[in-house]
Amino acid sequence: MTAPVLSAELKAVLKKLKLGHVIPTLADRLVLAETQGLSIEETLLLVLSDEVSRRDCTACQRRATRAGLDPEMQLERWDKQAKVRYDKRVLAELASLRFVETGRNAVVLGPVVVSSDPFRATPTKSFCSCRSTPSEPAMVASRDGIATVRGN
């Protein structure tokens, strides 16, 4: 089956409704819906769920960029052989992300890292959590040694 051609009128309406980003995948989704025998409601749910996921992803990327987060600093890249002292239970608790499920925040405080390899730098000195509010962003960090991961 060939992908349907979207009319200029449909594209204009989608753009006016701020749904222009669904246009590149809409034809493929319509073909998928037809081959799987999806109802109109299921097709709309599929297309709009894709858009929600895309917006969530771009919003998270924008917040991380605005906060100055380094994309290379990931927990998976932590050097477990580094000659630093830290509380392994606290690190394991942070990595589990249970604080997110309970609607809490994690605030990691420590010295400013001046190193070519931040994962070998001095570990943070304290950890605390506090109640989150819906208006807070998902992630905030700053170069002054304070990093916050929000639970919403």
JOHUJO-V767465 format. One line per field, one symbol per residue. phi: phi as a letter, one per 40 degrees, with the letter a starting at -180 (. if undefined). psi: psi as a letter, one per 40 degrees, with the letter a starting at -180 (. if undefined). A space follows every 50 residues. Layout:
phi->???
psi->???
This chain:
phi->.ccccccccccccccccgbcccdcbccccccdccccgccccccccccccd cccccccccccccccccgcccccbdccccccccbbaccccccccccgccc ccgbbbbbbacccbacbdccccccbaaabaccbcccccaaabccgbbbbc cb
psi->hihihhidddddddddeffdeeddeddddddddddefiiddddddddddd ddddddddddddddddefhheegiddehheeigihihdddddddddfddd defiihhhiaihhgiegdeeihiieihiiihiideiidhhiieeehhhhi e.
